[in-house]
Amino acid sequence: MAYERSKAVVLRAVPKGCRLARHVVVWKRAVLEHPALELMRADGRSNMAALVEVIALQQDPASRTWRTTWAWVAERLGVHEDSVGRMIRRLKDWGLLAVVATGRSARYTPRATGKKQGEAPVYALTVPAPPASGPTPAENTSEEAAVVDINVGPVPPEGVCSPPHTRESFSRRDAATPRPSAKAAAQRREVQAALAQRTAALWPAHATVRPLSGRGSRSDWKQAYRLAGLEIQHHALVLRRITTAYVVSVARAHFQAGWTVADVLHALDWAPNGHRYPHDAATGIEHPGAWFAARLRAWTHQDGTPHRSPDQRQAAEAEQRRAEAVAASARHAARQAAEASVADVTVRSGASVVRRPVKERFAAAYAAGLAEAARRAGAAG
């Protein structure tokens, strides 16, 4: 692995006309601003953006390489492996990825190597290199009559991307992807930088969001909410496209009602009636903030108060079962004490005790239970 990521090997894999990206931010900007991306369908652009975020998280900053398997990426994005392969091929055709080492399955590994596991492919993050020098004025004058200007519009070469479906209807919003603003890009970089330093869970999944210190000042609450928001963004990749402050502002009311990070993540995939949403949180989402607010709004009453969270429901059910068990134990102890006292009085008086058969005692207890249930139902009515 160290040899595959060495500088000489990586530079040898860079194709002609390209160079290694100076930084992952430069590479992401080159992908998101590529002209061919505007001609893709909306779901294709969304999948490509999700793949770019995964690459940005997994890439090695020292060698500017990316090592992974298609199966892992497909499982993370919720798509098929063939879709991952098509997206990677497009990035290679655009000059934004270069193959440093191809992957190999474990069953195709030669026995002489002594290895018993597969090898993941290694890719280098590249960008198209700018031209070294432009043509001279004389060359421009001689070529004006023969050469047609091909830089009129952002039309990619033939074969770079598949044409859209002929019967697909595009809205005006789908015609072109809006350019990301500098502020939004800076906010996304801040989120990525904070999550890149994550070595453990920033906030426990099933713990209520409260300050860890006893003071409970405003800064303590703000820090607790921020850590919980970052933990939500770590699990929900689509929410990394918005700021942590916006995630906290949407989930603040639920946090104050005792919701946990696990409860919020559960609400993203499940409706309050127990049905799972047919669409996941990885594809086809153009406005993550509005989508996040809509999913949590489904778990909110009309007066604005959140429903009981799944963790709160489980805790209430466990408490109910515990109370029923304690009450049953108390009734059993009282019945045993009453029977013992009656037997004691009978023995002291010298009277003979005649125990009824088990069936008769069971029938009497069953009739008494029915009478007690009827009495309670009449009192409640």
C-alpha positions as a LaTeX table, in Angstrom:
\begin{tabular}{lrrr}
\hline
Residue & $x$ (\AA) & $y$ (\AA) & $z$ (\AA) \\
\hline
Met1 & 0.00 & 0.00 & 0.00 \\
Ala2 & 2.86 & 2.39 & 0.73 \\
Tyr3 & 4.40 & 1.61 & $-2.65$ \\
Glu4 & 1.14 & 2.21 & $-4.49$ \\
Arg5 & 0.81 & 5.62 & $-2.85$ \\
Ser6 & 4.41 & 6.67 & $-3.37$ \\
Lys7 & 5.00 & 9.86 & $-5.31$ \\
Ala8 & 6.76 & 8.20 & $-8.26$ \\
Val9 & 4.01 & 5.62 & $-8.79$ \\
Val10 & 1.21 & 8.18 & $-8.49$ \\
Leu11 & 2.85 & 10.62 & $-10.92$ \\
Arg12 & 3.44 & 7.79 & $-13.38$ \\
Ala13 & $-0.31$ & 7.08 & $-13.42$ \\
Val14 & $-1.35$ & 10.67 & $-14.17$ \\
Pro15 & $-2.44$ & 10.81 & $-17.83$ \\
Lys16 & $-1.15$ & 13.33 & $-20.33$ \\
Gly17 & $-2.83$ & 16.69 & $-20.10$ \\
Cys18 & $-3.65$ & 16.30 & $-16.40$ \\
Arg19 & $-1.90$ & 16.92 & $-13.12$ \\
Leu20 & $-2.43$ & 16.03 & $-9.48$ \\
Ala21 & $-4.88$ & 18.25 & $-7.66$ \\
Arg22 & $-3.18$ & 20.61 & $-5.25$ \\
His23 & $-5.94$ & 20.13 & $-2.67$ \\
Val24 & $-9.12$ & 18.12 & $-2.36$ \\
Val25 & $-11.13$ & 21.38 & $-2.41$ \\
Val26 & $-9.67$ & 22.20 & $-5.83$ \\
Trp27 & $-10.60$ & 18.74 & $-7.05$ \\
Lys28 & $-14.17$ & 18.99 & $-5.72$ \\
Arg29 & $-14.62$ & 22.37 & $-7.39$ \\
Ala30 & $-13.36$ & 20.93 & $-10.68$ \\
Val31 & $-15.91$ & 18.08 & $-10.49$ \\
Leu32 & $-18.90$ & 20.20 & $-9.46$ \\
Glu33 & $-18.16$ & 22.85 & $-12.10$ \\
His34 & $-17.49$ & 20.44 & $-14.95$ \\
Pro35 & $-19.66$ & 21.32 & $-17.99$ \\
Ala36 & $-20.72$ & 17.70 & $-18.59$ \\
Leu37 & $-22.32$ & 17.59 & $-15.15$ \\
Glu38 & $-24.98$ & 20.05 & $-16.28$ \\
Leu39 & $-26.21$ & 17.66 & $-18.97$ \\
Met40 & $-26.78$ & 14.80 & $-16.56$ \\
Arg41 & $-30.14$ & 13.96 & $-15.05$ \\
Ala42 & $-31.02$ & 15.29 & $-11.60$ \\
Asp43 & $-30.60$ & 11.90 & $-9.90$ \\
Gly44 & $-27.26$ & 11.37 & $-11.65$ \\
Arg45 & $-25.99$ & 14.74 & $-10.42$ \\
Ser46 & $-27.14$ & 13.89 & $-6.90$ \\
Asn47 & $-25.33$ & 10.52 & $-6.97$ \\
Met48 & $-22.20$ & 12.17 & $-8.34$ \\
Ala49 & $-22.27$ & 14.80 & $-5.57$ \\
Ala50 & $-22.63$ & 12.05 & $-2.94$ \\
Leu51 & $-19.70$ & 10.14 & $-4.48$ \\
Val52 & $-17.57$ & 13.30 & $-4.45$ \\
Glu53 & $-18.28$ & 13.74 & $-0.72$ \\
Val54 & $-17.29$ & 10.12 & $-0.02$ \\
Ile55 & $-14.06$ & 10.54 & $-2.00$ \\
Ala56 & $-13.26$ & 13.78 & $-0.17$ \\
Leu57 & $-13.64$ & 11.99 & 3.17 \\
Gln58 & $-11.61$ & 8.91 & 2.24 \\
Gln59 & $-8.81$ & 10.47 & 0.18 \\
Asp60 & $-5.25$ & 10.54 & 1.47 \\
Pro61 & $-4.10$ & 14.18 & 1.61 \\
Ala62 & $-0.41$ & 13.27 & 1.51 \\
Ser63 & $-0.51$ & 11.32 & $-1.76$ \\
Arg64 & $-3.83$ & 12.68 & $-3.08$ \\
Thr65 & $-5.08$ & 9.17 & $-3.74$ \\
Trp66 & $-8.32$ & 7.35 & $-2.98$ \\
Arg67 & $-8.42$ & 3.67 & $-2.04$ \\
Thr68 & $-11.73$ & 1.83 & $-1.63$ \\
Thr69 & $-13.98$ & $-0.87$ & $-3.09$ \\
Trp70 & $-17.03$ & $-0.39$ & $-5.27$ \\
Ala71 & $-19.13$ & $-2.58$ & $-2.96$ \\
Trp72 & $-18.43$ & $-0.37$ & 0.06 \\
Val73 & $-19.26$ & 2.81 & $-1.86$ \\
Ala74 & $-22.44$ & 1.27 & $-3.30$ \\
Glu75 & $-23.61$ & 0.25 & 0.17 \\
Arg76 & $-22.84$ & 3.70 & 1.55 \\
Leu77 & $-24.67$ & 5.55 & $-1.24$ \\
Gly78 & $-27.53$ & 3.07 & $-1.56$ \\
Val79 & $-26.93$ & 2.38 & $-5.27$ \\
His80 & $-25.79$ & $-0.59$ & $-7.35$ \\
Glu81 & $-22.11$ & $-1.33$ & $-7.93$ \\
Asp82 & $-22.61$ & $-0.80$ & $-11.66$ \\
Ser83 & $-23.71$ & 2.78 & $-10.95$ \\
Val84 & $-20.53$ & 3.36 & $-8.95$ \\
Gly85 & $-18.48$ & 1.96 & $-11.83$ \\
Arg86 & $-20.20$ & 4.26 & $-14.34$ \\
Met87 & $-19.57$ & 7.32 & $-12.19$ \\
Ile88 & $-15.91$ & 6.41 & $-11.75$ \\
Arg89 & $-15.55$ & 5.89 & $-15.51$ \\
Arg90 & $-17.02$ & 9.32 & $-16.13$ \\
Leu91 & $-14.57$ & 10.90 & $-13.73$ \\
Lys92 & $-11.73$ & 9.12 & $-15.54$ \\
Asp93 & $-13.04$ & 10.29 & $-18.92$ \\
Trp94 & $-13.23$ & 13.85 & $-17.62$ \\
Gly95 & $-9.61$ & 13.66 & $-16.46$ \\
Leu96 & $-10.52$ & 13.90 & $-12.78$ \\
Leu97 & $-9.46$ & 10.39 & $-11.71$ \\
Ala98 & $-6.47$ & 8.29 & $-12.71$ \\
Val99 & $-5.99$ & 4.58 & $-12.01$ \\
Val100 & $-2.87$ & 3.98 & $-9.94$ \\
Ala101 & $-3.56$ & 0.30 & $-9.17$ \\
Thr102 & $-6.47$ & $-1.86$ & $-10.25$ \\
Gly103 & $-8.45$ & $-3.92$ & $-7.76$ \\
Arg104 & $-8.36$ & $-7.68$ & $-7.58$ \\
Ser105 & $-10.67$ & $-10.22$ & $-5.94$ \\
Ala106 & $-9.30$ & $-12.65$ & $-3.37$ \\
Arg107 & $-10.05$ & $-15.68$ & $-5.53$ \\
Tyr108 & $-7.92$ & $-14.31$ & $-8.38$ \\
Thr109 & $-4.90$ & $-13.56$ & $-6.18$ \\
Pro110 & $-1.95$ & $-15.83$ & $-7.09$ \\
Arg111 & $-1.06$ & $-18.33$ & $-4.41$ \\
Ala112 & 2.62 & $-17.55$ & $-4.81$ \\
Thr113 & 2.06 & $-14.11$ & $-3.27$ \\
Gly114 & 0.85 & $-15.60$ & 0.00 \\
Lys115 & $-2.07$ & $-13.17$ & 0.17 \\
Lys116 & $-5.55$ & $-14.45$ & 1.00 \\
Gln117 & $-7.58$ & $-11.26$ & 0.65 \\
Gly118 & $-8.56$ & $-9.00$ & $-2.22$ \\
Glu119 & $-6.95$ & $-5.73$ & $-3.14$ \\
Ala120 & $-8.89$ & $-2.49$ & $-3.45$ \\
Pro121 & $-8.21$ & $-0.21$ & $-6.42$ \\
Val122 & $-6.27$ & 3.01 & $-5.94$ \\
Tyr123 & $-7.15$ & 6.22 & $-7.80$ \\
Ala124 & $-5.34$ & 9.54 & $-8.00$ \\
Leu125 & $-7.23$ & 12.84 & $-7.78$ \\
Thr126 & $-6.32$ & 14.76 & $-10.94$ \\
Val127 & $-7.47$ & 17.92 & $-12.69$ \\
Pro128 & $-6.98$ & 19.03 & $-16.29$ \\
Ala129 & $-3.68$ & 20.88 & $-16.65$ \\
Pro130 & $-3.84$ & 24.42 & $-18.11$ \\
Pro131 & $-2.09$ & 24.94 & $-21.46$ \\
Ala132 & 1.58 & 25.80 & $-21.14$ \\
Ser133 & 1.46 & 28.73 & $-23.59$ \\
Gly134 & $-1.08$ & 30.07 & $-26.04$ \\
Pro135 & $-0.57$ & 30.40 & $-29.82$ \\
Thr136 & 1.19 & 33.41 & $-31.25$ \\
Pro137 & $-0.76$ & 36.18 & $-33.04$ \\
Ala138 & 0.53 & 34.97 & $-36.40$ \\
Glu139 & $-0.77$ & 31.47 & $-35.74$ \\
Asn140 & $-4.11$ & 32.89 & $-34.67$ \\
Thr141 & $-4.34$ & 34.89 & $-37.94$ \\
Ser142 & $-3.51$ & 31.86 & $-40.07$ \\
Glu143 & $-5.94$ & 29.56 & $-38.26$ \\
Glu144 & $-8.93$ & 31.90 & $-38.05$ \\
Ala145 & $-10.15$ & 30.93 & $-41.52$ \\
Ala146 & $-9.79$ & 27.18 & $-40.99$ \\
Val147 & $-10.59$ & 26.65 & $-37.32$ \\
Val148 & $-14.01$ & 27.15 & $-35.83$ \\
Asp149 & $-14.20$ & 28.35 & $-32.25$ \\
Ile150 & $-15.32$ & 25.34 & $-30.20$ \\
Asn151 & $-15.46$ & 27.23 & $-26.90$ \\
Val152 & $-18.85$ & 28.75 & $-27.61$ \\
Gly153 & $-20.79$ & 26.76 & $-24.99$ \\
Pro154 & $-20.12$ & 24.17 & $-22.27$ \\
Val155 & $-20.76$ & 21.21 & $-24.59$ \\
Pro156 & $-18.53$ & 18.21 & $-23.70$ \\
Pro157 & $-16.94$ & 16.00 & $-26.35$ \\
Glu158 & $-19.03$ & 13.18 & $-27.77$ \\
Gly159 & $-19.08$ & 10.14 & $-25.52$ \\
Val160 & $-18.20$ & 11.97 & $-22.32$ \\
Cys161 & $-21.67$ & 11.48 & $-20.87$ \\
Ser162 & $-24.72$ & 9.67 & $-22.06$ \\
Pro163 & $-27.49$ & 11.87 & $-23.52$ \\
Pro164 & $-30.60$ & 12.39 & $-21.38$ \\
His165 & $-33.66$ & 10.28 & $-21.97$ \\
Thr166 & $-35.60$ & 11.52 & $-24.98$ \\
Arg167 & $-38.93$ & 11.42 & $-23.20$ \\
Glu168 & $-37.76$ & 12.92 & $-19.94$ \\
Ser169 & $-39.24$ & 16.29 & $-19.05$ \\
Phe170 & $-36.83$ & 18.70 & $-17.40$ \\
Ser171 & $-37.92$ & 21.58 & $-15.27$ \\
Arg172 & $-36.21$ & 24.94 & $-15.39$ \\
Arg173 & $-34.50$ & 24.11 & $-12.15$ \\
Asp174 & $-33.06$ & 20.89 & $-13.61$ \\
Ala175 & $-31.68$ & 22.63 & $-16.68$ \\
Ala176 & $-28.44$ & 23.63 & $-14.96$ \\
Thr177 & $-26.97$ & 23.11 & $-11.53$ \\
Pro178 & $-26.55$ & 26.38 & $-9.64$ \\
Arg179 & $-23.00$ & 27.34 & $-8.89$ \\
Pro180 & $-22.16$ & 26.84 & $-5.23$ \\
Ser181 & $-21.51$ & 30.09 & $-3.45$ \\
Ala182 & $-18.26$ & 30.79 & $-1.66$ \\
Lys183 & $-20.05$ & 30.96 & 1.70 \\
Ala184 & $-21.76$ & 27.60 & 1.23 \\
Ala185 & $-18.49$ & 26.01 & 0.11 \\
Ala186 & $-16.73$ & 27.40 & 3.18 \\
Gln187 & $-19.48$ & 26.04 & 5.42 \\
Arg188 & $-19.20$ & 22.59 & 3.85 \\
Arg189 & $-15.43$ & 22.65 & 4.27 \\
Glu190 & $-15.91$ & 23.51 & 7.94 \\
Val191 & $-18.23$ & 20.52 & 8.44 \\
Gln192 & $-15.86$ & 18.18 & 6.59 \\
Ala193 & $-12.89$ & 19.42 & 8.64 \\
Ala194 & $-14.75$ & 18.90 & 11.92 \\
Leu195 & $-15.83$ & 15.38 & 10.94 \\
Ala196 & $-12.36$ & 14.48 & 9.66 \\
Gln197 & $-11.02$ & 14.86 & 13.21 \\
Arg198 & $-13.67$ & 12.47 & 14.60 \\
Thr199 & $-12.05$ & 9.45 & 16.28 \\
Ala200 & $-15.07$ & 8.43 & 18.36 \\
Ala201 & $-18.73$ & 9.32 & 18.66 \\
Leu202 & $-19.04$ & 13.07 & 19.19 \\
Trp203 & $-22.24$ & 12.51 & 21.17 \\
Pro204 & $-23.72$ & 9.22 & 22.48 \\
Ala205 & $-26.48$ & 8.01 & 20.20 \\
His206 & $-29.01$ & 7.23 & 22.96 \\
Ala207 & $-28.18$ & 10.07 & 25.37 \\
Thr208 & $-30.27$ & 13.21 & 25.69 \\
Val209 & $-28.60$ & 16.38 & 24.47 \\
Arg210 & $-27.64$ & 18.29 & 27.61 \\
Pro211 & $-24.45$ & 20.07 & 28.73 \\
Leu212 & $-21.87$ & 17.76 & 30.25 \\
Ser213 & $-20.84$ & 20.34 & 32.84 \\
Gly214 & $-23.05$ & 21.29 & 35.77 \\
Arg215 & $-23.07$ & 25.02 & 35.00 \\
Gly216 & $-25.37$ & 24.79 & 32.00 \\
Ser217 & $-24.37$ & 28.13 & 30.55 \\
Arg218 & $-25.32$ & 29.26 & 27.08 \\
Ser219 & $-21.96$ & 28.26 & 25.66 \\
Asp220 & $-22.30$ & 24.77 & 27.21 \\
Trp221 & $-25.72$ & 24.26 & 25.60 \\
Lys222 & $-24.39$ & 25.56 & 22.28 \\
Gln223 & $-21.44$ & 23.14 & 22.38 \\
Ala224 & $-23.70$ & 20.19 & 23.24 \\
Tyr225 & $-26.08$ & 21.00 & 20.37 \\
Arg226 & $-23.16$ & 21.41 & 17.96 \\
Leu227 & $-21.67$ & 18.02 & 18.86 \\
Ala228 & $-25.06$ & 16.35 & 18.47 \\
Gly229 & $-25.57$ & 18.07 & 15.10 \\
Leu230 & $-22.16$ & 16.93 & 13.87 \\
Glu231 & $-22.93$ & 13.37 & 14.95 \\
Ile232 & $-26.15$ & 13.49 & 12.92 \\
Gln233 & $-24.22$ & 14.80 & 9.90 \\
His234 & $-21.68$ & 11.98 & 10.30 \\
His235 & $-24.40$ & 9.36 & 9.82 \\
Ala236 & $-26.60$ & 11.27 & 7.31 \\
Leu237 & $-24.31$ & 12.17 & 4.40 \\
Val238 & $-26.89$ & 14.36 & 2.70 \\
Leu239 & $-26.95$ & 16.72 & 5.69 \\
Arg240 & $-23.26$ & 17.50 & 5.21 \\
Arg241 & $-24.27$ & 19.81 & 2.39 \\
Ile242 & $-25.79$ & 22.23 & 4.93 \\
Thr243 & $-24.30$ & 23.83 & 8.01 \\
Thr244 & $-24.29$ & 22.29 & 11.46 \\
Ala245 & $-26.04$ & 25.39 & 12.80 \\
Tyr246 & $-28.97$ & 24.78 & 10.46 \\
Val247 & $-29.20$ & 21.13 & 11.51 \\
Val248 & $-29.29$ & 22.23 & 15.16 \\
Ser249 & $-31.91$ & 24.92 & 14.50 \\
Val250 & $-34.25$ & 22.34 & 12.94 \\
Ala251 & $-33.71$ & 19.69 & 15.63 \\
Arg252 & $-33.49$ & 22.04 & 18.63 \\
Ala253 & $-37.16$ & 21.63 & 19.63 \\
His254 & $-36.82$ & 17.85 & 19.53 \\
Phe255 & $-33.60$ & 17.97 & 21.55 \\
Gln256 & $-35.35$ & 20.08 & 24.18 \\
Ala257 & $-38.16$ & 17.51 & 24.30 \\
Gly258 & $-35.68$ & 14.76 & 25.22 \\
Trp259 & $-34.91$ & 13.36 & 21.79 \\
Thr260 & $-31.56$ & 11.69 & 21.16 \\
Val261 & $-29.35$ & 11.47 & 18.08 \\
Ala262 & $-30.64$ & 7.95 & 17.44 \\
Asp263 & $-34.22$ & 9.26 & 17.57 \\
Val264 & $-33.50$ & 11.94 & 14.95 \\
Leu265 & $-31.80$ & 9.41 & 12.66 \\
His266 & $-34.78$ & 7.08 & 13.12 \\
Ala267 & $-37.17$ & 9.88 & 12.10 \\
Leu268 & $-35.26$ & 10.35 & 8.84 \\
Asp269 & $-36.13$ & 6.83 & 7.67 \\
Trp270 & $-39.37$ & 5.96 & 9.52 \\
Ala271 & $-42.78$ & 7.61 & 9.76 \\
Pro272 & $-44.58$ & 7.89 & 13.13 \\
Asn273 & $-47.01$ & 5.12 & 12.10 \\
Gly274 & $-44.13$ & 2.63 & 11.87 \\
His275 & $-43.86$ & 2.58 & 8.06 \\
Arg276 & $-40.49$ & 3.06 & 6.39 \\
Tyr277 & $-40.20$ & 5.84 & 3.83 \\
Pro278 & $-39.89$ & 4.53 & 0.24 \\
His279 & $-37.10$ & 7.02 & $-0.57$ \\
Asp280 & $-33.80$ & 6.91 & 1.27 \\
Ala281 & $-31.60$ & 9.81 & 2.35 \\
Ala282 & $-28.93$ & 9.44 & $-0.33$ \\
Thr283 & $-30.47$ & 10.12 & $-3.73$ \\
Gly284 & $-32.67$ & 12.74 & $-5.33$ \\
Ile285 & $-32.48$ & 15.38 & $-2.56$ \\
Glu286 & $-31.84$ & 18.86 & $-3.94$ \\
His287 & $-32.66$ & 20.83 & $-0.78$ \\
Pro288 & $-31.35$ & 18.89 & 2.24 \\
Gly289 & $-32.46$ & 21.53 & 4.74 \\
Ala290 & $-36.09$ & 21.49 & 3.59 \\
Trp291 & $-36.04$ & 17.68 & 3.43 \\
Phe292 & $-34.66$ & 17.44 & 6.98 \\
Ala293 & $-37.28$ & 19.86 & 8.32 \\
Ala294 & $-40.09$ & 17.97 & 6.56 \\
Arg295 & $-39.01$ & 14.61 & 8.01 \\
Leu296 & $-38.94$ & 16.02 & 11.56 \\
Arg297 & $-42.19$ & 17.93 & 11.00 \\
Ala298 & $-43.93$ & 14.59 & 10.54 \\
Trp299 & $-43.00$ & 13.80 & 14.17 \\
Thr300 & $-44.50$ & 17.07 & 15.46 \\
His301 & $-48.01$ & 17.76 & 16.76 \\
Gln302 & $-50.14$ & 20.56 & 15.36 \\
Asp303 & $-49.29$ & 22.76 & 18.34 \\
Gly304 & $-45.57$ & 22.43 & 17.54 \\
Thr305 & $-44.62$ & 19.99 & 20.30 \\
Pro306 & $-42.69$ & 16.88 & 19.21 \\
His307 & $-44.09$ & 13.38 & 19.54 \\
Arg308 & $-42.65$ & 10.94 & 22.00 \\
Ser309 & $-39.41$ & 9.67 & 20.53 \\
Pro310 & $-38.75$ & 5.95 & 19.91 \\
Asp311 & $-36.37$ & 5.83 & 22.89 \\
Gln312 & $-38.98$ & 7.51 & 25.10 \\
Arg313 & $-41.63$ & 5.04 & 23.96 \\
Gln314 & $-39.37$ & 2.08 & 24.75 \\
Ala315 & $-38.51$ & 3.53 & 28.16 \\
Ala316 & $-42.22$ & 4.09 & 28.98 \\
Glu317 & $-43.12$ & 0.56 & 27.91 \\
Ala318 & $-40.28$ & $-0.88$ & 30.00 \\
Glu319 & $-41.42$ & 1.18 & 33.01 \\
Gln320 & $-45.01$ & $-0.02$ & 32.53 \\
Arg321 & $-43.89$ & $-3.64$ & 32.42 \\
Arg322 & $-41.74$ & $-3.09$ & 35.51 \\
Ala323 & $-44.69$ & $-1.53$ & 37.41 \\
Glu324 & $-47.00$ & $-4.38$ & 36.39 \\
Ala325 & $-44.43$ & $-6.92$ & 37.58 \\
Val326 & $-44.05$ & $-5.12$ & 40.94 \\
Ala327 & $-47.84$ & $-4.95$ & 41.40 \\
Ala328 & $-48.24$ & $-8.63$ & 40.54 \\
Ser329 & $-45.49$ & $-9.52$ & 43.01 \\
Ala330 & $-47.18$ & $-7.44$ & 45.72 \\
Arg331 & $-50.55$ & $-9.09$ & 45.09 \\
His332 & $-48.96$ & $-12.53$ & 45.23 \\
Ala333 & $-47.19$ & $-11.67$ & 48.51 \\
Ala334 & $-50.43$ & $-10.34$ & 50.00 \\
Arg335 & $-52.33$ & $-13.45$ & 48.97 \\
Gln336 & $-49.64$ & $-15.70$ & 50.44 \\
Ala337 & $-49.70$ & $-13.73$ & 53.70 \\
Ala338 & $-53.51$ & $-13.95$ & 53.91 \\
Glu339 & $-53.46$ & $-17.69$ & 53.34 \\
Ala340 & $-50.75$ & $-18.10$ & 55.95 \\
Ser341 & $-52.73$ & $-16.07$ & 58.51 \\
Val342 & $-55.90$ & $-18.10$ & 57.89 \\
Ala343 & $-53.98$ & $-21.35$ & 58.28 \\
Asp344 & $-52.41$ & $-20.05$ & 61.50 \\
Val345 & $-55.80$ & $-19.11$ & 62.99 \\
Thr346 & $-57.24$ & $-22.47$ & 62.00 \\
Val347 & $-54.37$ & $-24.36$ & 63.62 \\
Arg348 & $-54.68$ & $-22.33$ & 66.83 \\
Ser349 & $-58.43$ & $-22.93$ & 67.09 \\
Gly350 & $-57.92$ & $-26.64$ & 66.63 \\
Ala351 & $-60.31$ & $-26.90$ & 63.72 \\
Ser352 & $-59.55$ & $-29.25$ & 60.89 \\
Val353 & $-58.60$ & $-27.65$ & 57.58 \\
Val354 & $-60.15$ & $-29.15$ & 54.49 \\
Arg355 & $-58.40$ & $-28.03$ & 51.30 \\
Arg356 & $-60.52$ & $-27.95$ & 48.18 \\
Pro357 & $-59.30$ & $-29.57$ & 44.97 \\
Val358 & $-57.15$ & $-27.55$ & 42.58 \\
Lys359 & $-59.89$ & $-27.32$ & 39.91 \\
Glu360 & $-62.39$ & $-25.87$ & 42.37 \\
Arg361 & $-59.89$ & $-23.28$ & 43.63 \\
Phe362 & $-58.99$ & $-22.31$ & 40.05 \\
Ala363 & $-62.68$ & $-21.94$ & 39.09 \\
Ala364 & $-63.32$ & $-19.79$ & 42.15 \\
Ala365 & $-60.31$ & $-17.57$ & 41.39 \\
Tyr366 & $-61.38$ & $-17.25$ & 37.75 \\
Ala367 & $-64.93$ & $-16.24$ & 38.74 \\
Ala368 & $-63.56$ & $-13.70$ & 41.21 \\
Gly369 & $-61.34$ & $-12.21$ & 38.49 \\
Leu370 & $-64.29$ & $-11.86$ & 36.10 \\
Ala371 & $-66.34$ & $-10.18$ & 38.78 \\
Glu372 & $-63.50$ & $-7.76$ & 39.57 \\
Ala373 & $-63.08$ & $-6.89$ & 35.88 \\
Ala374 & $-66.82$ & $-6.25$ & 35.50 \\
Arg375 & $-66.78$ & $-4.05$ & 38.61 \\
Arg376 & $-63.88$ & $-1.97$ & 37.23 \\
Ala377 & $-65.55$ & $-1.61$ & 33.84 \\
Gly378 & $-68.77$ & $-0.42$ & 35.50 \\
Ala379 & $-66.86$ & 2.08 & 37.64 \\
Ala380 & $-65.01$ & 3.43 & 34.59 \\
Gly381 & $-68.25$ & 3.74 & 32.59 \\
\hline
\end{tabular}
